[in-house]
Amino acid sequence: MSSTSRRQFIFTFAGTAIGSVLLKGCLGNPPETSSAVSTATTATGAATVGEPPEVTKVKLGYIPILESAALLIAQAKGFFAKHGMTEVEVLKQASWASARDNVVLGSGGGGIDGGQWQMPMPHLITEGIISNGTKVPMYVLMQLSTQGNGIAVAGLHQGKGLHLDITKAADYIKGFQGINGRKFKAAHTFPNVNQDFWIRYWFAAGGIDPDRDIELLAVPSAETVQGMRNGTMDAFSTGDPWPYRILQEKIGYMAALTHQIWEFHPEEYLAIRADWVDKHPKATKALLKAVMEAQQWLDNPANRPEAIGILAGRNFFNIPVEVLTPPLEGKYSMGDGQNAINDFNAGPLYWKDGLGSVSYPYKSHELWFLTETIRWNFHNGKISDIATAKALIDRVNRADLWLEAAREAGFTDLPSGDSRGIEKFFDGKEFNPDNPEAYLKSLAIKRA
Ligand code: CA
């Protein structure tokens, strides 16, 4: 990958105060792509639960956003150690591209064994599609979180109707070029994964073709926010805690939360290299039990203040606690005359949500991500049809290990089956995992 294209993928807001990160960000010097920026220590003295694991160490990558919270809480609260994984390293990744490069290396090659992923990165790395042809089989082991993402719009578009439903603003967006000499410009931080899917869904539901009517590209978060401030960037598909900052700094407003686009949607996942899991099944289950415990702990509102203190700390996100407090309380100022949202269940959730388990990796959700991959003809059609997608999911998804771990840990009320059933979107569309072709057919704007 060239330094230019790598720079396109850099994602960072680590290490600096809000003002300086927005002003300077990574405009000048992208961070090094090495993984080992921070390593937290494990709590000691906790009793081991269950059979001893084959190994006590593993290297897990994370991106400093709220989707990584369960991994970091499992580390900081000593849940990994309690389950015998006493030498877990959680390693901050400079960008999604770095995480990918590091998992291709593996811990033996100075990289990582697995960690936090947007979807469908584990499937794409398994097939070598985003790793220069190098196929590194991976297993999806659990979902880390739901919701907590959204679409931000630059302040200059206030009053134009760019909210959840942009149908009435479609002419304004399409006509932007005629008046301003450039297309309406939107960004995400990495192509062909969650953030790209959320903003594409939002545009297309409002009658805007994200490939033709606007310019949509991968830009580092800090650069995007700077562009929104100076009038060169119009919209941004982003995750917590950026929405709070965009409002707080009066750079723009929130057009939609992903909670509103698709309530309790799948978000980010824990996936580890298949060779590591196959060699260490007991250690894998120990990791799962620890993260499940962390997810349950995180969903107790009484624990959120402590969680905010841990996550905001120097070892992890290194940002002021007031940035993390609103999203973890489900409080979102939307701006542009929209009602504020104050609902714990509208923010990030980790163990359970209104539709069932967050933690359990439903195959039906992976199928949606790959169906969208087909919809937009990503990767030159390398995943070309539903049968190919399903076969890939069958190789990558390890819901069986999740269930074994949950049963061994004594958790009850567990999901049954690989499907969460029919999924409903804000614009009335439905995704029936038993008939993804009908979903594709129902969509007006698509490449497939
Ligand atoms: Ca996300």
Residues whose N, C-alpha, C, O or C-beta is under 5 A from the ligand:
A	BS01	CA	N149 G239
